[in-house]
Amino acid sequence: MGAYETGNYRNLLKEIGISQEEIDNRIKKAVQTFFFDDNERIYHETGNDMGYLCDTGNNDARTEGMSYGMMMCVQLDMKEEFDRIWKWSKTYMFMDEGENEGYFAWSCQVDGTKNAYGPAPDGEEFYAMALFFASHRWGDGFGIFEYSKEARNILSACIHKGENGRIGEPMWNRDNYQILFVPGSPHTDPSYHLPHFYELFALWANEEDRSFFKKAAQVSRDYLVSACHKDTGLSAEYANFDGTPMDKELPWGYYGNFFSDAYRTAANIGLDSVWFSDDHGHFSVPLRMMNFFGTDLEAVRCEYKVDGTPTDRPVLHPLGLLSTIAQGALTARTDEEMEIASRWVKWFWNQPLRKGVRRYYDNCLYMFALLALSGNYRIY
């Protein structure tokens, strides 16, 4: 049984011999660096009551990072920072008119000016989950801080836009229950599939939406089996609804290979294995990835086709890749699996947070892995 039923969260770091004192100190140090260090922070406060997370490589604020920051804050019991990020999101990113009314602009300049008027669904699903957890951990407030109402409204928009004369496109394909890369797109992103979130949406969304999310959880678990290569475990950044890598080039490039977005798939599967124990065959994916990359971190160096063929495109986020594979180690159960998994967890433990202009994405994924591997990425 998973933690949803038992309340027990696996502390894999302690299982491999790291003391609780060391783990607590590492988390404390990482939080200080990520949120408050003048030189290395990702989070920045602005005005009296707002804050944002900066994508340091692009000097913008993205719904991906903003919703990630809120999830970190609710896990760490950092209500002030949570509320600041949420208010910045609602003030500058939320769209209250036009075809994307009810969604959030995926990218804004750090002064709040929108760079785009389109959403990215991974932001909406993380916003909704973080808001539900905030409601349960801290209680609902008023206005935009009535967290549970805000979460339900986001999810309602995500699946009902385009119905009954409502303009715009939904974020889920209502026929096959799969989350879309962007509203109305003919393909998905495997790393957007979060069945462990959908199980909870099925309990807490508007009553008329609950059966949809229950079905989406089942569909996503099955989808991850087909989207992750049978030998390597690798998934594409963007993929077709049958799980095959997207085979067409978009205006901004080809995304049918295993690259930055796709790293998150293993981490998501690892967390699903902790929260719920509904294995559709996807729990084996992270172990297949570990076996593919082998015993040398030098393999974590470039983009790959999902069959494991390397390309000449260098990896942009090596710490992010290492972190997500390590988080995927949460699926390991047998002695043989643990022998492989513990190597990756130790590699992760021995890595510091990334410095420099590319640190945003790597350090977000590092923070999630640190919380998950220490038993601190929990359902509230």
N, C-alpha and C positions, 0 to 999 in steps of 0.2 A: 504494500500500500504506500501511496505517496504522502508527502507532508500535509497535503490538504486534509487528509483523514487522520493522520497520526499526530500532527504538530511537531514532528521531529525533522530537523533539517541537517543534512549530512555536512560534517566539517572535515572535508577531505584533506585540508592542510594538517589538521591534527592527526588524522589517520596515518599520514606518512612521516610523523615524528616531529613536527614543528610544535613548540609549546604554545599554550594559549596566550601567555604573556607576549611572546614574539608576534603572534598573529594580531593581538589587540594593538600593539605598538605600530605594526606595519599599517594597519587601517588608519590609525590616528595620524600617522605621518603622511599617508597618501591623501587623506582628506585635507590636511593643512596645505599641502602643495597644490592640489587640484583647485581648491576653492579660495585660498587666502594668500598664498605666496606671491609677493609683489612681482617676481620675475617669471614664474612658471604657471601661474593660475590660468584656468580656463574661464572661471566665473568672475563676473565684474558687477559691482553694484552701481546703480545710477539713480540719482534723485533720492528722495526720502524712502521710497518703498518699492523700487523695482530693481531687477538684475537680469543679466543675460549671460549665456555661454557663447564664447567666440570661437568659431572655426578659424583657428590661427593660420591655417594654410590659405584661406580665402578671405579672411578679415570680414566675415559676416556672421550673423546669427541664423541658425537653421532649426526648423522644427524638430529634426532628428536630435540635435544636441540639447535644445531647450527641454524637450520631453524626457530625454535621458537624465538631464540634471534634476528634474522633478522626481523621477524615480529614485535616483540616488538619495535625494534629500528625504523622501518619505521613509526609505529604508534606514537612514541614519538618524532619524528623528530631528531633522533640521527644518522646523516649520517656517521660521522667518525667511530662510533662503528659498524654500519651496514657494511661499506666497509671493516673494519678489519676482521669481521667474515666471510664475503663472500670470501675474498682473502685467508683466512686460509682454508676454505672449498674447494676452487678450487685448492689450492696448494697441500693439503695433502689428501683430501677425494675423489676428482674427479678421475674417472677411464677413461683413454683415449685409452685403448686397452683391448682385451679379450672379453668374452661373455657379460660382464657388462659394456662395453664401453658406455659412455654417462650418466652413473649413478654415484652415490656417495657411497663410502664404509661406511657402517652404523656405524662403530666404529673404532676409532683411539686412540692410546695412545696420551697423551697430548704433546708429542714431535713430533707428526705427523705420527708416524709409524702406518701403517694399522694393525688393529687386525683382520680384515676380508675383503674379497673381494666381499661380497654380499651387496646389497642395502636394505633399508627399505622404502617402498613407501610413508609413511607419511612424511618422510623427503623431498622427491622430490616434493610433492604437496605443502608443505609449502614454500620450496625454490622458486618455480615458482610464487606463489601468492605474496610473499614478494618482489620478483624482479619486478613484474608488478607494484606493488604499488610504489616502489622506482622510477621506470621510470616515473610514472605519478606525483609523488610528487617533485622529484628533477631533473628530466631530465636524459636522457641517456648520459653516458660518452663514453670512448674508451676502446677497448679490453674487458676484463672481466666485465668492468663497463658499458658496453652497456646492461643495465639491461633487457630491453624488449627482445632483441635478445637471451640472455641467458635463459630467461624464456621460450621462444618459443622452443628453442632447447631441453630443458629438457622435455617439454610436448611431443614433437615429438618423442623423444626416448621412452617415457613411453608407447606410443600406437603403434609405428611402428616397434619396434625391432622384428626380426623374419620374416619380410616381405621382399620380393624381394631379397632374399639371404643375408639379414642382420642377423648376428649371434645374439644369445641371445633370451631372452623372454621378452614380454611386461609386464608392471605393471598393465594394465587393461585387463580383459578378453574381447576380441573383439567381442565375440558372445553375452554375456549378459550385457556388459557395466559396470561391477562391478570391483572396484579396488581390487587387490589381496594382500594377506598378504605378500608374496614375489613374484617376477616374476616367473610365471609358476606354482604357487601353486594351488591346487584344492579347496581352501577355501579363505575366506576374513576375515577382521577384521572390525566389525561394526564401531569402532571409527575412522577408516580411511575414512569413507564415509562423504565427505564434499560437499554437493550439492550447498551450497552458494559459494564455490570456483569455482565449475564447471560452474555455470551460467556465471561467469566472464571469465573463460577460453574460453567459447563459444563465447565471444566477442573479445578476445585479442590473442588467440593462432593463429598459422598459419591457413590461411583460410581453407585449406583442412581438418583441425582437428576440426573446430568449431561445426559442426553438431554432431560429436561424443560426445563432452563434453556437449552439450545441452541435448542429450539423456541420458548421464550419470547422469546429475542432476536429471532428472525425475525418473530414475531407482533407484538412491540412496534414494530419499525421500520415494519411495514405499518400498524399502528394509528395511529402518529403522522402518517402521510400523511392518513388519513381524519379524524383529530381536529383537525387544523390547517386553518383555512379556506383555500380554494383561492386567494383573492385577498389577504386580509390576513395570513395565516399565524397568526392568533390562535387559541388553544385555550381551552376552557372550564376552569374550576377542577375541576368534576366533569363526567363525560361517560358516556354509555351505551357499551356494548360495541361498537357500530357506529361510534363516534366522534362521534355527534351530541351537542350539549350536553344535559346532564340537564335535563329539562323539568318537574320537580316541585320544589316548595319543601320543604325540610327544616325541622325544628323550630327550627333556629338560622339560617335564612335561605335565600335563593336563591343557588345557586352555579353557574349555567349560563353565566356571563359570564367574560370575561377579567379576572381580578383577581389578587390576591397569589400564591396557589399556582401559578397558571398561568404566571407569569413564568419559572419554572424550566425550562419546556419547551425554550425556545430555547437555554439554557445547556447542557442535557443533550445536545441535538442537536449543538451545537458540539464538545463533548468526544468524543462518539461519532465525529465526523468525523476527529478527531485520532488516537484510539486504534485505530479500525478504518475501513476504507474501503468498507464495505458500504452503499452508498446505495440505499435503496428509494424515493427521491423525497423523503425528509424533509430532506435537506440543503439544499433550497431554502427551507425554512420561515423561518429567520432573515432571509434577504434579503428575503422578502416582507414581513416585519414592518418592516424598516428602510424599505422603500419606502412602506409604509402610514403610518408615523409621519412620514416626510418629513424635511425639513431643519431643523426647528425643534423644540427640546426642549420647547417649550410643549405639544406634543401629548401628552407624557408627564405627564398631569395628572389623569386620571380613569379610572374603570372603563369598559370597552367591551363591547358585545355582540360575538360573534366575527365578525360581518360588518362591524365597524368603527363601528357606531352608538354614539356616546358616551352615557353615562348621567350623572345628576347626582350620582353617588357619587364623591367625590374620591379620588385615589390615596393610599394609606397609606404606600407604600414606593417613592418615586420613584427613590432610588439603587439599590434592588434591581432595579427594572425596567430602568434604564439598564445596570446591571452584567450582567444576563442577556442583554440584546440584544447588548452588546459581546462577551460570551463566544461568542454565536452567530456572531459574525463569523469565527470559525475555519473556517467552511464556505466562505468566499470564496476563489475560485481565480483567476478571470479578472481582467483589468485593470478591466473595468467593475464587477465585483462588489467589487473592492478599493477602488475609488473611493468606493463607498457605505459599505462596511464600515469603512474607515479613519476616516471622519467620526465614527462611533459609538465607535470605540476611542479616538480623541482626546478626545471628550467624557467618556468614562469616565476617562481618565488625568487629566483636569483637575478631577475631583471628589475632595474629601477624604472620609474616612470620616464617616459621619453621627454627630452628637452628639444627646444628649437621650434621652428615654424610649423612643422608637420605634427606636432604633439597632440592636437585636439582629438582626432579619431582614435589614435592608438591609446591615449590615456582614458578616454571614455570606456573603451572595451576592457582595458586593464582594470578600471574601477569595478565594473560589473563582475569580472572574473574574480577579483579579490573578495567581493561580497559573497558571491555564490559559493566559492570554494571554502569559505570560512563559515558557511551556514547562516549568513546574514542577508541573503536575498530572499525575502519571505513574503508570504501571503498575509495581508492584513484585512 
